[in-house]
Amino acid sequence: MTRLEWTDPAVTDLENIHDCLARDSPEYANALIARLIQSVERLKPFPKSGRHVPEAPSTTVGELVVAGYRVIYRMRKEQVQILSVVHSARNPAGMQPEPWDAA
């Protein structure tokens, strides 16, 4: 089974998403973060179950789209690194650094 690793930038992304949403609804913020984390768990048995990130130059960079957010990850041998969690309206190629270069 594949091991998951949440990078520091991805954890920070979750914290920022939670903090922003919790201003209006702490319950919704908690539920969304739980849903994002739970969705990533499917990568343990099926690391290739997401889709390739079209903006990324490498085919080892994938993503899951969950509730309007893109969970961007890198597949490595027996490991999946969660790189970033961004709103689907954002273009990750315009971020500095780009999520696939940050970890």
Contacts in CASP RR format, 6 or more apart in sequence:
PFRMAT RR
TARGET T0000
AUTHOR 0000-0000-0000
METHOD contacts of the structure
MODEL  1
MTRLEWTDPAVTDLENIHDCLARDSPEYANALIARLIQSVERLKPFPKSG
RHVPEAPSTTVGELVVAGYRVIYRMRKEQVQILSVVHSARNPAGMQPEPW
DAA
1 44 0 8 1.000
1 45 0 8 1.000
2 43 0 8 1.000
2 44 0 8 1.000
2 45 0 8 1.000
2 47 0 8 1.000
2 78 0 8 1.000
2 79 0 8 1.000
2 80 0 8 1.000
3 44 0 8 1.000
3 78 0 8 1.000
3 79 0 8 1.000
3 80 0 8 1.000
4 40 0 8 1.000
4 41 0 8 1.000
4 43 0 8 1.000
4 44 0 8 1.000
4 79 0 8 1.000
4 80 0 8 1.000
4 82 0 8 1.000
5 79 0 8 1.000
5 80 0 8 1.000
5 81 0 8 1.000
5 82 0 8 1.000
6 82 0 8 1.000
7 81 0 8 1.000
7 82 0 8 1.000
7 83 0 8 1.000
7 84 0 8 1.000
7 102 0 8 1.000
7 103 0 8 1.000
9 83 0 8 1.000
9 84 0 8 1.000
9 99 0 8 1.000
9 102 0 8 1.000
9 103 0 8 1.000
10 71 0 8 1.000
10 82 0 8 1.000
10 83 0 8 1.000
10 84 0 8 1.000
10 85 0 8 1.000
13 84 0 8 1.000
13 85 0 8 1.000
13 86 0 8 1.000
14 33 0 8 1.000
14 36 0 8 1.000
14 37 0 8 1.000
14 85 0 8 1.000
17 29 0 8 1.000
17 32 0 8 1.000
17 33 0 8 1.000
17 36 0 8 1.000
17 69 0 8 1.000
17 85 0 8 1.000
18 29 0 8 1.000
18 30 0 8 1.000
18 32 0 8 1.000
18 33 0 8 1.000
19 29 0 8 1.000
20 29 0 8 1.000
21 28 0 8 1.000
21 29 0 8 1.000
21 32 0 8 1.000
22 29 0 8 1.000
22 30 0 8 1.000
32 67 0 8 1.000
35 66 0 8 1.000
35 67 0 8 1.000
36 66 0 8 1.000
36 67 0 8 1.000
36 69 0 8 1.000
36 71 0 8 1.000
36 85 0 8 1.000
39 64 0 8 1.000
39 66 0 8 1.000
39 71 0 8 1.000
40 64 0 8 1.000
40 71 0 8 1.000
40 73 0 8 1.000
40 82 0 8 1.000
42 49 0 8 1.000
42 64 0 8 1.000
43 49 0 8 1.000
43 50 0 8 1.000
43 64 0 8 1.000
43 73 0 8 1.000
43 80 0 8 1.000
44 80 0 8 1.000
47 75 0 8 1.000
47 80 0 8 1.000
48 75 0 8 1.000
49 64 0 8 1.000
50 62 0 8 1.000
50 63 0 8 1.000
50 64 0 8 1.000
51 62 0 8 1.000
51 63 0 8 1.000
51 65 0 8 1.000
52 59 0 8 1.000
52 61 0 8 1.000
52 62 0 8 1.000
52 63 0 8 1.000
53 61 0 8 1.000
53 62 0 8 1.000
53 63 0 8 1.000
53 70 0 8 1.000
53 72 0 8 1.000
53 92 0 8 1.000
53 100 0 8 1.000
55 91 0 8 1.000
55 92 0 8 1.000
55 93 0 8 1.000
55 98 0 8 1.000
56 62 0 8 1.000
56 72 0 8 1.000
56 92 0 8 1.000
56 93 0 8 1.000
56 98 0 8 1.000
56 100 0 8 1.000
57 100 0 8 1.000
58 74 0 8 1.000
58 100 0 8 1.000
60 74 0 8 1.000
60 75 0 8 1.000
60 76 0 8 1.000
61 72 0 8 1.000
61 73 0 8 1.000
61 74 0 8 1.000
61 75 0 8 1.000
61 83 0 8 1.000
61 100 0 8 1.000
62 72 0 8 1.000
62 73 0 8 1.000
62 74 0 8 1.000
62 75 0 8 1.000
63 70 0 8 1.000
63 71 0 8 1.000
63 72 0 8 1.000
63 73 0 8 1.000
64 70 0 8 1.000
64 71 0 8 1.000
64 73 0 8 1.000
65 71 0 8 1.000
65 88 0 8 1.000
68 87 0 8 1.000
68 88 0 8 1.000
69 85 0 8 1.000
69 86 0 8 1.000
69 87 0 8 1.000
69 88 0 8 1.000
70 84 0 8 1.000
70 85 0 8 1.000
70 86 0 8 1.000
70 87 0 8 1.000
70 88 0 8 1.000
70 90 0 8 1.000
70 92 0 8 1.000
71 82 0 8 1.000
71 84 0 8 1.000
71 85 0 8 1.000
72 82 0 8 1.000
72 83 0 8 1.000
72 84 0 8 1.000
72 85 0 8 1.000
72 86 0 8 1.000
72 92 0 8 1.000
72 99 0 8 1.000
72 100 0 8 1.000
73 80 0 8 1.000
73 81 0 8 1.000
73 82 0 8 1.000
73 83 0 8 1.000
74 80 0 8 1.000
74 81 0 8 1.000
74 83 0 8 1.000
74 100 0 8 1.000
74 103 0 8 1.000
81 103 0 8 1.000
83 99 0 8 1.000
83 100 0 8 1.000
83 102 0 8 1.000
83 103 0 8 1.000
84 92 0 8 1.000
84 95 0 8 1.000
84 99 0 8 1.000
84 102 0 8 1.000
86 92 0 8 1.000
86 95 0 8 1.000
86 99 0 8 1.000
92 98 0 8 1.000
92 99 0 8 1.000
END
